[in-house]
Amino acid sequence: MSKKILYTASTKIHLKHFHLPYIEAFKNLGWEVQAEALPVSKSFFSLKNIRAIFYTRQMILREGFDVISTHTTLASIIARLAVLLIGRRRRPLVFVTAHGYLFHDDRSLKKWIYLFPEILCRRVTDVLMVMNHEDLTIARKYKLCKENTKIYYINGMGIDLARFQPVEATKSQREAFGLNENDFAFAYAAEFSKRKNHRFLLNGFVNAMRQLRQEAGEKISEVSRIKLVLAGNGSLLEEMKALVKALGISEQVLFPGYITNIEELYACCQAAVTTSKIEGLPFHVMEALCCRLPVIASDIKGHQELISHGVNGLLFESENEAQLADRIVELFKNNELRDKFKVAAAEKMEPFSIESVLPAIMGIYRKNIASMEESKHDNE
């Protein structure tokens, strides 16, 4: 009889974007795989999440999964709370992949709102994988797994280097994104949410434009070449469009919406930028680097794993608007710096390729499933 594994996340999109190679790998091993986007609410204490716990518990009992692989913060908490409600002898092995804890190890109330459920669930967390070193420190410090020896650092879920390559954009591709041949475009592909910090980016962009105009003199037309392409959807999209209009930069800021051909956007741009407040290991930054775009990024966990300041991009102090503006100006004006970053960008991504990461992660699964099954057999 084949073994059964449940893959869970908060959305179908997450499962599609990150886990198809792993689902296929388990199928190739003869496993029966079920992928499930749990019916969760972003509001942490919503009644919908309580119902999701019991829904997940019933599903686990009905299907008799041997292993659960759970991803994203809410889905991981819901799945493990469901497992806690199952008798010990019927519990599946639980592998948790933290795609980025939504807190820092500080003294804030927010930290404990997110950390307490992780502590509560650690006794059913058999294996924990994290994607940045700050989260690794947090996981070990607060013992967020049954055993600290079962906490692993991984280089994300892996990126397809063959898909994300530096290529020359065509005229039609540029026109599709509203860009002209001589434009200098910064790309930011992210959901329009508070965490992604678009308002801060737009204010910093305005300051950069103002600084460049003051320095341009008679070459003021050069400044009009700068564009900011904000790809994505989200609850704050319309608010950000209104802000762009109020700031008087409608000619400089483009909103192409959610796009699936993100590699084509990067081919049309000269740099990428991210002002996110907190990250795990951001895929959009990895994609941009693979396409040899220099990146300007807030100096936070996740970004620090990918951007070495002055080597393949520029970091700025989070919430330091003046420094963000300076970074934008610096990258726009300095051709030699951009060329240097382009060379280093792709080299940085080699360890994060799906060819490197997938075997390493599957090795973690195989090693721990084998050892836990052997331990269970010895105890019977």
TIDRENMI-939345 format. One record per residue (C-alpha): residue in one letter; x, y, z; residue number from 1. Coordinates in pm, 1 decimal. Example, Ala and Ser with C-alpha at 12.3 -4.5 7.8 and 13.67 -1.06 7.14 Angstrom:
<rs>
<code->a&u->1230.0&v->-450.0&w->780.0&pos->1>
<code->s&u->1367.0&v->-106.0&w->714.0&pos->2>
</rs>
This chain:
<rs>
<code->m&u->0.0&v->0.0&w->0.0&pos->1>
<code->s&u->145.0&v->339.2&w->-102.8&pos->2>
<code->k&u->211.9&v->611.0&w->150.8&pos->3>
<code->k&u->2.2&v->927.8&w->148.5&pos->4>
<code->i&u->121.0&v->1286.5&w->191.2&pos->5>
<code->l&u->-87.5&v->1601.7&w->230.5&pos->6>
<code->y&u->53.3&v->1930.6&w->98.3&pos->7>
<code->t&u->-117.1&v->2233.4&w->253.8&pos->8>
<code->a&u->-91.5&v->2608.0&w->205.1&pos->9>
<code->s&u->-320.2&v->2907.8&w->236.0&pos->10>
<code->t&u->-380.8&v->2947.3&w->-139.7&pos->11>
<code->k&u->-382.7&v->2740.6&w->-457.1&pos->12>
<code->i&u->-148.2&v->2994.9&w->-614.3&pos->13>
<code->h&u->114.5&v->2924.2&w->-349.1&pos->14>
<code->l&u->94.1&v->2551.5&w->-412.9&pos->15>
<code->k&u->116.7&v->2605.1&w->-788.6&pos->16>
<code->h&u->410.5&v->2846.6&w->-772.1&pos->17>
<code->f&u->631.4&v->2662.2&w->-523.0&pos->18>
<code->h&u->539.2&v->2298.1&w->-484.4&pos->19>
<code->l&u->463.3&v->2128.3&w->-815.6&pos->20>
<code->p&u->820.2&v->1991.4&w->-850.5&pos->21>
<code->y&u->799.4&v->1842.4&w->-499.8&pos->22>
<code->i&u->454.9&v->1695.1&w->-556.7&pos->23>
<code->e&u->589.9&v->1532.5&w->-872.2&pos->24>
<code->a&u->897.4&v->1406.8&w->-684.8&pos->25>
<code->f&u->680.8&v->1230.0&w->-425.2&pos->26>
<code->k&u->463.9&v->1079.4&w->-697.7&pos->27>
<code->n&u->779.5&v->945.9&w->-863.6&pos->28>
<code->l&u->862.4&v->776.3&w->-532.2&pos->29>
<code->g&u->525.7&v->600.1&w->-543.1&pos->30>
<code->w&u->348.8&v->824.7&w->-291.5&pos->31>
<code->e&u->-14.0&v->930.6&w->-316.1&pos->32>
<code->v&u->-18.8&v->1310.6&w->-297.5&pos->33>
<code->q&u->-306.2&v->1542.4&w->-210.1&pos->34>
<code->a&u->-257.5&v->1919.8&w->-237.7&pos->35>
<code->e&u->-505.1&v->2130.7&w->-41.3&pos->36>
<code->a&u->-545.0&v->2505.1&w->-0.5&pos->37>
<code->l&u->-697.0&v->2524.6&w->346.5&pos->38>
<code->p&u->-1006.9&v->2747.1&w->389.2&pos->39>
<code->v&u->-836.9&v->3005.4&w->608.7&pos->40>
<code->s&u->-897.1&v->3372.8&w->676.9&pos->41>
<code->k&u->-621.1&v->3633.4&w->692.7&pos->42>
<code->s&u->-781.2&v->3757.8&w->1012.1&pos->43>
<code->f&u->-594.3&v->3545.4&w->1266.1&pos->44>
<code->f&u->-881.7&v->3502.5&w->1515.1&pos->45>
<code->s&u->-1161.8&v->3460.6&w->1261.2&pos->46>
<code->l&u->-1428.8&v->3195.1&w->1321.3&pos->47>
<code->k&u->-1346.6&v->3073.0&w->971.5&pos->48>
<code->n&u->-1006.5&v->2961.7&w->1098.6&pos->49>
<code->i&u->-1164.6&v->2765.8&w->1384.7&pos->50>
<code->r&u->-1386.1&v->2587.2&w->1134.0&pos->51>
<code->a&u->-1076.6&v->2525.3&w->917.8&pos->52>
<code->i&u->-909.1&v->2344.1&w->1209.6&pos->53>
<code->f&u->-1194.2&v->2093.5&w->1239.9&pos->54>
<code->y&u->-1225.1&v->2062.6&w->861.7&pos->55>
<code->t&u->-855.2&v->1974.7&w->841.9&pos->56>
<code->r&u->-878.1&v->1731.5&w->1134.6&pos->57>
<code->q&u->-1161.1&v->1544.2&w->967.5&pos->58>
<code->m&u->-972.8&v->1532.6&w->638.5&pos->59>
<code->i&u->-659.5&v->1392.3&w->806.6&pos->60>
<code->l&u->-861.7&v->1123.2&w->989.5&pos->61>
<code->r&u->-1061.6&v->1035.1&w->678.3&pos->62>
<code->e&u->-766.2&v->1009.4&w->439.7&pos->63>
<code->g&u->-514.7&v->859.0&w->682.1&pos->64>
<code->f&u->-213.8&v->1061.6&w->572.5&pos->65>
<code->d&u->127.8&v->934.7&w->672.4&pos->66>
<code->v&u->292.9&v->1275.9&w->630.7&pos->67>
<code->i&u->177.8&v->1637.0&w->621.9&pos->68>
<code->s&u->390.6&v->1899.3&w->447.8&pos->69>
<code->t&u->255.3&v->2238.8&w->545.2&pos->70>
<code->h&u->342.7&v->2584.5&w->416.4&pos->71>
<code->t&u->256.3&v->2951.5&w->479.9&pos->72>
<code->t&u->196.5&v->3086.6&w->829.2&pos->73>
<code->l&u->-179.4&v->3043.5&w->868.7&pos->74>
<code->a&u->-208.0&v->2708.0&w->694.2&pos->75>
<code->s&u->80.5&v->2571.7&w->902.5&pos->76>
<code->i&u->-84.1&v->2678.5&w->1226.8&pos->77>
<code->i&u->-426.5&v->2545.7&w->1122.6&pos->78>
<code->a&u->-285.0&v->2210.3&w->1009.6&pos->79>
<code->r&u->-85.7&v->2160.0&w->1329.0&pos->80>
<code->l&u->-373.9&v->2258.3&w->1556.5&pos->81>
<code->a&u->-577.9&v->1997.6&w->1370.3&pos->82>
<code->v&u->-305.8&v->1739.3&w->1434.3&pos->83>
<code->l&u->-303.4&v->1832.6&w->1804.6&pos->84>
<code->l&u->-668.9&v->1728.6&w->1819.0&pos->85>
<code->i&u->-587.3&v->1379.9&w->1689.6&pos->86>
<code->g&u->-486.9&v->1092.0&w->1914.7&pos->87>
<code->r&u->-112.7&v->1034.1&w->1937.5&pos->88>
<code->r&u->-120.1&v->692.2&w->1770.5&pos->89>
<code->r&u->-300.6&v->827.9&w->1464.7&pos->90>
<code->r&u->-91.9&v->1141.8&w->1415.4&pos->91>
<code->p&u->94.2&v->1179.7&w->1085.7&pos->92>
<code->l&u->450.3&v->1310.4&w->1067.8&pos->93>
<code->v&u->446.3&v->1688.5&w->1024.1&pos->94>
<code->f&u->701.4&v->1875.6&w->812.3&pos->95>
<code->v&u->671.7&v->2254.5&w->839.0&pos->96>
<code->t&u->832.8&v->2492.4&w->591.5&pos->97>
<code->a&u->843.2&v->2848.1&w->727.9&pos->98>
<code->h&u->833.7&v->3082.1&w->430.8&pos->99>
<code->g&u->919.0&v->3368.1&w->663.0&pos->100>
<code->y&u->803.5&v->3435.8&w->1018.3&pos->101>
<code->l&u->591.7&v->3751.6&w->1017.3&pos->102>
<code->f&u->774.7&v->3896.7&w->1316.6&pos->103>
<code->h&u->1120.5&v->3986.0&w->1441.4&pos->104>
<code->d&u->1274.6&v->3879.2&w->1771.2&pos->105>
<code->d&u->1193.4&v->4206.1&w->1945.0&pos->106>
<code->r&u->967.9&v->4307.4&w->2233.6&pos->107>
<code->s&u->662.4&v->4395.9&w->2030.0&pos->108>
<code->l&u->313.0&v->4260.5&w->2091.3&pos->109>
<code->k&u->301.1&v->4152.6&w->1726.2&pos->110>
<code->k&u->588.9&v->3913.5&w->1790.6&pos->111>
<code->w&u->396.8&v->3725.3&w->2059.6&pos->112>
<code->i&u->73.1&v->3718.2&w->1858.4&pos->113>
<code->y&u->258.1&v->3521.7&w->1589.6&pos->114>
<code->l&u->512.0&v->3342.7&w->1808.8&pos->115>
<code->f&u->274.2&v->3195.4&w->2067.3&pos->116>
<code->p&u->89.0&v->2971.2&w->1815.4&pos->117>
<code->e&u->427.9&v->2846.6&w->1688.6&pos->118>
<code->i&u->528.3&v->2756.3&w->2045.6&pos->119>
<code->l&u->190.8&v->2589.0&w->2101.6&pos->120>
<code->c&u->234.0&v->2377.4&w->1788.0&pos->121>
<code->r&u->597.2&v->2277.6&w->1833.0&pos->122>
<code->r&u->516.9&v->1943.2&w->1996.8&pos->123>
<code->v&u->361.5&v->1823.2&w->1668.2&pos->124>
<code->t&u->632.1&v->1981.6&w->1451.4&pos->125>
<code->d&u->852.6&v->1686.6&w->1362.7&pos->126>
<code->v&u->1071.7&v->1872.4&w->1111.9&pos->127>
<code->l&u->1106.3&v->2246.6&w->1054.3&pos->128>
<code->m&u->1268.0&v->2412.1&w->752.2&pos->129>
<code->v&u->1344.8&v->2786.9&w->742.7&pos->130>
<code->m&u->1470.0&v->3012.9&w->464.0&pos->131>
<code->n&u->1676.2&v->3282.3&w->630.1&pos->132>
<code->h&u->1924.8&v->3296.5&w->913.6&pos->133>
<code->e&u->1721.3&v->3528.0&w->1137.5&pos->134>
<code->d&u->1433.5&v->3279.9&w->1130.2&pos->135>
<code->l&u->1681.8&v->2998.7&w->1197.7&pos->136>
<code->t&u->1798.5&v->3179.9&w->1511.7&pos->137>
<code->i&u->1437.4&v->3240.0&w->1622.8&pos->138>
<code->a&u->1339.4&v->2876.6&w->1563.3&pos->139>
<code->r&u->1631.4&v->2745.1&w->1766.3&pos->140>
<code->k&u->1599.3&v->3001.7&w->2044.7&pos->141>
<code->y&u->1229.1&v->2929.0&w->2106.7&pos->142>
<code->k&u->1259.2&v->2556.2&w->2023.0&pos->143>
<code->l&u->987.9&v->2570.2&w->1755.6&pos->144>
<code->c&u->1036.0&v->2203.4&w->1669.1&pos->145>
<code->k&u->1022.9&v->1886.4&w->1878.9&pos->146>
<code->e&u->1400.2&v->1865.5&w->1848.1&pos->147>
<code->n&u->1639.0&v->2146.9&w->1755.6&pos->148>
<code->t&u->1839.0&v->1894.6&w->1552.2&pos->149>
<code->k&u->1537.7&v->1870.5&w->1320.6&pos->150>
<code->i&u->1550.3&v->2240.3&w->1228.6&pos->151>
<code->y&u->1704.2&v->2292.3&w->884.5&pos->152>
<code->y&u->1814.4&v->2593.1&w->682.2&pos->153>
<code->i&u->1716.5&v->2568.2&w->313.7&pos->154>
<code->n&u->1776.8&v->2795.2&w->13.2&pos->155>
<code->g&u->1407.5&v->2853.7&w->-46.5&pos->156>
<code->m&u->1204.8&v->2619.6&w->-266.3&pos->157>
<code->g&u->1430.0&v->2658.9&w->-569.6&pos->158>
<code->i&u->1408.6&v->2878.1&w->-879.0&pos->159>
<code->d&u->1409.5&v->2774.8&w->-1244.1&pos->160>
<code->l&u->1725.9&v->2935.9&w->-1378.9&pos->161>
<code->a&u->1638.1&v->2828.0&w->-1732.5&pos->162>
<code->r&u->1321.7&v->3038.4&w->-1724.1&pos->163>
<code->f&u->1472.9&v->3351.6&w->-1572.8&pos->164>
<code->q&u->1753.6&v->3460.0&w->-1801.2&pos->165>
<code->p&u->1886.7&v->3799.4&w->-1915.2&pos->166>
<code->v&u->1735.0&v->3858.5&w->-2259.8&pos->167>
<code->e&u->1685.0&v->4158.2&w->-2484.3&pos->168>
<code->a&u->1330.4&v->4291.5&w->-2474.8&pos->169>
<code->t&u->1140.6&v->4343.1&w->-2797.5&pos->170>
<code->k&u->965.1&v->4665.1&w->-2887.5&pos->171>
<code->s&u->624.7&v->4498.6&w->-2854.8&pos->172>
<code->q&u->711.1&v->4369.4&w->-2506.8&pos->173>
<code->r&u->810.9&v->4716.7&w->-2389.9&pos->174>
<code->e&u->496.4&v->4866.6&w->-2537.2&pos->175>
<code->a&u->283.8&v->4602.0&w->-2361.8&pos->176>
<code->f&u->411.2&v->4736.4&w->-2028.2&pos->177>
<code->g&u->381.4&v->5101.1&w->-2135.0&pos->178>
<code->l&u->756.8&v->5151.2&w->-2169.2&pos->179>
<code->n&u->956.7&v->5328.8&w->-2438.8&pos->180>
<code->e&u->1295.3&v->5218.5&w->-2569.9&pos->181>
<code->n&u->1489.0&v->5486.2&w->-2380.5&pos->182>
<code->d&u->1306.5&v->5449.9&w->-2049.6&pos->183>
<code->f&u->1493.7&v->5348.4&w->-1734.2&pos->184>
<code->a&u->1248.5&v->5132.6&w->-1543.4&pos->185>
<code->f&u->1251.3&v->5003.2&w->-1185.4&pos->186>
<code->a&u->1029.2&v->4696.4&w->-1132.7&pos->187>
<code->y&u->848.6&v->4596.9&w->-813.8&pos->188>
<code->a&u->634.2&v->4284.0&w->-841.3&pos->189>
<code->a&u->441.5&v->4242.1&w->-518.4&pos->190>
<code->e&u->94.7&v->4222.3&w->-370.1&pos->191>
<code->f&u->-43.3&v->4562.6&w->-278.0&pos->192>
<code->s&u->-49.5&v->4520.6&w->100.0&pos->193>
<code->k&u->83.0&v->4706.1&w->403.0&pos->194>
<code->r&u->370.1&v->4459.9&w->436.3&pos->195>
<code->k&u->497.8&v->4537.8&w->86.4&pos->196>
<code->n&u->511.1&v->4909.6&w->173.2&pos->197>
<code->h&u->421.0&v->5068.3&w->-161.8&pos->198>
<code->r&u->333.9&v->5404.4&w->-4.0&pos->199>
<code->f&u->686.4&v->5434.9&w->134.3&pos->200>
<code->l&u->831.2&v->5344.1&w->-207.3&pos->201>
<code->l&u->624.0&v->5606.1&w->-387.6&pos->202>
<code->n&u->727.0&v->5879.4&w->-144.6&pos->203>
<code->g&u->1092.2&v->5780.0&w->-181.7&pos->204>
<code->f&u->1054.2&v->5773.7&w->-559.9&pos->205>
<code->v&u->914.0&v->6127.8&w->-557.8&pos->206>
<code->n&u->1211.5&v->6245.1&w->-351.6&pos->207>
<code->a&u->1450.7&v->6078.9&w->-595.7&pos->208>
<code->m&u->1280.1&v->6249.7&w->-889.2&pos->209>
<code->r&u->1303.4&v->6583.5&w->-710.2&pos->210>
<code->q&u->1673.4&v->6529.3&w->-639.4&pos->211>
<code->l&u->1746.2&v->6435.4&w->-1000.0&pos->212>
<code->r&u->1561.4&v->6739.1&w->-1133.5&pos->213>
<code->q&u->1767.9&v->6967.2&w->-911.7&pos->214>
<code->e&u->2088.5&v->6809.7&w->-1041.0&pos->215>
<code->a&u->1984.3&v->6785.7&w->-1406.5&pos->216>
<code->g&u->1994.9&v->7152.6&w->-1501.6&pos->217>
<code->e&u->1941.8&v->7176.0&w->-1876.6&pos->218>
<code->k&u->1917.1&v->6794.8&w->-1904.5&pos->219>
<code->i&u->1585.5&v->6790.4&w->-1725.2&pos->220>
<code->s&u->1437.0&v->6571.5&w->-2002.0&pos->221>
<code->e&u->1664.8&v->6287.7&w->-1884.4&pos->222>
<code->v&u->1470.1&v->6263.3&w->-1561.4&pos->223>
<code->s&u->1146.2&v->6187.9&w->-1744.6&pos->224>
<code->r&u->1300.3&v->5859.4&w->-1861.6&pos->225>
<code->i&u->1269.9&v->5711.2&w->-1513.9&pos->226>
<code->k&u->970.3&v->5484.5&w->-1468.7&pos->227>
<code->l&u->843.8&v->5272.3&w->-1180.3&pos->228>
<code->v&u->651.2&v->4958.9&w->-1277.8&pos->229>
<code->l&u->433.7&v->4823.7&w->-995.6&pos->230>
<code->a&u->309.8&v->4479.9&w->-1098.8&pos->231>
<code->g&u->50.2&v->4292.9&w->-896.0&pos->232>
<code->n&u->-293.2&v->4316.6&w->-740.1&pos->233>
<code->g&u->-411.8&v->4353.7&w->-383.8&pos->234>
<code->s&u->-637.9&v->4537.9&w->-142.9&pos->235>
<code->l&u->-433.9&v->4862.2&w->-157.4&pos->236>
<code->l&u->-403.0&v->4884.8&w->-536.2&pos->237>
<code->e&u->-666.5&v->5155.1&w->-587.4&pos->238>
<code->e&u->-535.1&v->5351.8&w->-290.6&pos->239>
<code->m&u->-185.3&v->5350.4&w->-442.5&pos->240>
<code->k&u->-320.5&v->5460.4&w->-781.7&pos->241>
<code->a&u->-489.1&v->5755.5&w->-610.1&pos->242>
<code->l&u->-164.6&v->5839.0&w->-427.5&pos->243>
<code->v&u->30.6&v->5838.8&w->-754.7&pos->244>
<code->k&u->-218.6&v->6085.2&w->-898.8&pos->245>
<code->a&u->-200.5&v->6305.2&w->-588.4&pos->246>
<code->l&u->181.9&v->6305.3&w->-600.9&pos->247>
<code->g&u->174.5&v->6413.4&w->-966.0&pos->248>
<code->i&u->377.0&v->6118.3&w->-1096.0&pos->249>
<code->s&u->116.6&v->5945.8&w->-1312.2&pos->250>
<code->e&u->348.7&v->5965.1&w->-1613.7&pos->251>
<code->q&u->626.7&v->5789.2&w->-1423.8&pos->252>
<code->v&u->440.4&v->5507.8&w->-1243.5&pos->253>
<code->l&u->282.0&v->5216.9&w->-1432.1&pos->254>
<code->f&u->34.0&v->4958.2&w->-1301.9&pos->255>
<code->p&u->25.9&v->4655.3&w->-1534.8&pos->256>
<code->g&u->-171.9&v->4443.5&w->-1287.6&pos->257>
<code->y&u->-99.0&v->4080.5&w->-1203.3&pos->258>
<code->i&u->120.5&v->3933.3&w->-1475.2&pos->259>
<code->t&u->223.5&v->3574.8&w->-1537.0&pos->260>
<code->n&u->507.8&v->3655.6&w->-1777.3&pos->261>
<code->i&u->717.5&v->3828.9&w->-1512.3&pos->262>
<code->e&u->1041.4&v->3737.2&w->-1691.6&pos->263>
<code->e&u->929.9&v->3954.9&w->-1984.3&pos->264>
<code->l&u->877.4&v->4250.2&w->-1751.2&pos->265>
<code->y&u->1228.2&v->4209.3&w->-1610.7&pos->266>
<code->a&u->1367.4&v->4200.4&w->-1964.8&pos->267>
<code->c&u->1211.1&v->4544.9&w->-2017.8&pos->268>
<code->c&u->1351.7&v->4694.5&w->-1696.0&pos->269>
<code->q&u->1696.4&v->4811.3&w->-1588.7&pos->270>
<code->a&u->1664.7&v->4752.8&w->-1213.5&pos->271>
<code->a&u->1432.2&v->4617.4&w->-945.1&pos->272>
<code->v&u->1332.0&v->4759.8&w->-610.2&pos->273>
<code->t&u->1161.9&v->4622.9&w->-299.6&pos->274>
<code->t&u->1053.6&v->4810.7&w->10.6&pos->275>
<code->s&u->892.0&v->4519.8&w->196.1&pos->276>
<code->k&u->884.9&v->4537.9&w->576.2&pos->277>
<code->i&u->943.7&v->4166.5&w->635.6&pos->278>
<code->e&u->1022.1&v->3867.0&w->415.0&pos->279>
<code->g&u->1118.1&v->3502.1&w->422.5&pos->280>
<code->l&u->1310.1&v->3457.2&w->98.8&pos->281>
<code->p&u->1136.3&v->3674.2&w->-163.6&pos->282>
<code->f&u->1090.6&v->3501.2&w->-497.0&pos->283>
<code->h&u->1051.6&v->3826.9&w->-692.6&pos->284>
<code->v&u->1399.3&v->3937.5&w->-581.6&pos->285>
<code->m&u->1544.5&v->3601.5&w->-683.8&pos->286>
<code->e&u->1376.0&v->3626.3&w->-1023.7&pos->287>
<code->a&u->1511.3&v->3976.6&w->-1079.9&pos->288>
<code->l&u->1864.2&v->3872.0&w->-985.9&pos->289>
<code->c&u->1847.1&v->3571.9&w->-1221.1&pos->290>
<code->c&u->1757.1&v->3816.6&w->-1498.7&pos->291>
<code->r&u->2066.9&v->4017.8&w->-1399.2&pos->292>
<code->l&u->1882.4&v->4316.1&w->-1264.9&pos->293>
<code->p&u->2053.3&v->4512.6&w->-988.6&pos->294>
<code->v&u->1820.9&v->4533.8&w->-688.7&pos->295>
<code->i&u->1755.8&v->4808.4&w->-435.1&pos->296>
<code->a&u->1611.4&v->4648.5&w->-121.1&pos->297>
<code->s&u->1517.3&v->4730.6&w->237.0&pos->298>
<code->d&u->1775.1&v->4595.0&w->482.2&pos->299>
<code->i&u->1560.1&v->4320.1&w->635.1&pos->300>
<code->k&u->1577.4&v->3943.9&w->679.3&pos->301>
<code->g&u->1517.0&v->3763.7&w->354.1&pos->302>
<code->h&u->1664.1&v->4047.6&w->151.6&pos->303>
<code->q&u->1990.4&v->4009.2&w->341.4&pos->304>
<code->e&u->2012.7&v->3647.6&w->222.7&pos->305>
<code->l&u->2006.6&v->3759.4&w->-140.5&pos->306>
<code->i&u->2154.6&v->4109.1&w->-159.3&pos->307>
<code->s&u->2512.7&v->4185.1&w->-61.8&pos->308>
<code->h&u->2532.2&v->4563.7&w->-39.0&pos->309>
<code->g&u->2763.7&v->4705.4&w->-303.8&pos->310>
<code->v&u->2812.2&v->4362.7&w->-465.0&pos->311>
<code->n&u->2490.6&v->4271.4&w->-646.6&pos->312>
<code->g&u->2263.9&v->4551.3&w->-528.1&pos->313>
<code->l&u->2204.2&v->4822.3&w->-271.4&pos->314>
<code->l&u->2040.0&v->4796.8&w->70.1&pos->315>
<code->f&u->1877.3&v->5086.8&w->254.0&pos->316>
<code->e&u->1768.8&v->5117.3&w->615.9&pos->317>
<code->s&u->1406.6&v->5012.7&w->645.9&pos->318>
<code->e&u->1178.1&v->5318.6&w->659.3&pos->319>
<code->n&u->1468.1&v->5554.3&w->574.4&pos->320>
<code->e&u->1302.5&v->5744.4&w->290.6&pos->321>
<code->a&u->1597.1&v->5973.7&w->218.0&pos->322>
<code->q&u->1833.3&v->5677.5&w->188.4&pos->323>
<code->l&u->1595.3&v->5499.4&w->-49.4&pos->324>
<code->a&u->1587.4&v->5810.8&w->-268.9&pos->325>
<code->d&u->1968.0&v->5827.8&w->-265.6&pos->326>
<code->r&u->1990.5&v->5462.1&w->-371.0&pos->327>
<code->i&u->1753.0&v->5520.4&w->-664.1&pos->328>
<code->v&u->1955.1&v->5820.6&w->-778.6&pos->329>
<code->e&u->2284.7&v->5635.9&w->-737.9&pos->330>
<code->l&u->2177.1&v->5336.5&w->-943.6&pos->331>
<code->f&u->2022.1&v->5550.9&w->-1216.7&pos->332>
<code->k&u->2332.0&v->5766.4&w->-1260.6&pos->333>
<code->n&u->2610.5&v->5509.1&w->-1223.0&pos->334>
<code->n&u->2648.0&v->5286.6&w->-1531.7&pos->335>
<code->e&u->2962.8&v->5116.2&w->-1401.6&pos->336>
<code->l&u->2793.7&v->5021.7&w->-1075.9&pos->337>
<code->r&u->2497.9&v->4868.6&w->-1261.4&pos->338>
<code->d&u->2729.1&v->4665.5&w->-1484.3&pos->339>
<code->k&u->2916.1&v->4537.1&w->-1179.2&pos->340>
<code->f&u->2591.9&v->4433.5&w->-1010.2&pos->341>
<code->k&u->2465.9&v->4253.3&w->-1321.9&pos->342>
<code->v&u->2766.0&v->4021.6&w->-1327.0&pos->343>
<code->a&u->2734.0&v->3936.4&w->-957.9&pos->344>
<code->a&u->2353.7&v->3902.4&w->-964.2&pos->345>
<code->a&u->2331.4&v->3576.7&w->-1158.5&pos->346>
<code->e&u->2630.1&v->3422.5&w->-975.6&pos->347>
<code->k&u->2451.6&v->3475.0&w->-642.1&pos->348>
<code->m&u->2158.1&v->3264.2&w->-758.6&pos->349>
<code->e&u->2338.9&v->2938.9&w->-837.6&pos->350>
<code->p&u->2283.3&v->2779.8&w->-490.1&pos->351>
<code->f&u->1913.1&v->2873.0&w->-510.4&pos->352>
<code->s&u->1841.1&v->2683.5&w->-833.3&pos->353>
<code->i&u->1570.1&v->2416.0&w->-831.0&pos->354>
<code->e&u->1836.2&v->2167.0&w->-945.7&pos->355>
<code->s&u->2028.7&v->2230.3&w->-622.3&pos->356>
<code->v&u->1743.4&v->2287.9&w->-378.5&pos->357>
<code->l&u->1499.8&v->2009.7&w->-470.1&pos->358>
<code->p&u->1742.2&v->1719.3&w->-403.9&pos->359>
<code->a&u->1846.4&v->1878.8&w->-74.3&pos->360>
<code->i&u->1486.2&v->1918.3&w->47.8&pos->361>
<code->m&u->1380.4&v->1573.6&w->-69.4&pos->362>
<code->g&u->1683.1&v->1440.7&w->116.9&pos->363>
<code->i&u->1549.1&v->1600.3&w->437.1&pos->364>
<code->y&u->1214.0&v->1429.8&w->384.3&pos->365>
<code->r&u->1360.5&v->1088.1&w->306.8&pos->366>
<code->k&u->1611.2&v->1095.8&w->593.6&pos->367>
<code->n&u->1358.9&v->1197.6&w->857.4&pos->368>
<code->i&u->1071.8&v->980.3&w->738.1&pos->369>
<code->a&u->1302.0&v->677.6&w->744.5&pos->370>
<code->s&u->1442.3&v->754.8&w->1091.0&pos->371>
<code->m&u->1101.4&v->832.7&w->1241.5&pos->372>
<code->e&u->946.8&v->516.5&w->1099.4&pos->373>
<code->e&u->1236.5&v->314.0&w->1238.6&pos->374>
<code->s&u->1192.8&v->479.1&w->1580.0&pos->375>
<code->k&u->818.8&v->412.3&w->1572.8&pos->376>
<code->h&u->877.8&v->47.5&w->1484.6&pos->377>
<code->d&u->1126.6&v->7.4&w->1772.5&pos->378>
<code->n&u->874.1&v->148.3&w->2019.1&pos->379>
<code->e&u->596.3&v->-89.5&w->1916.5&pos->380>
</rs>
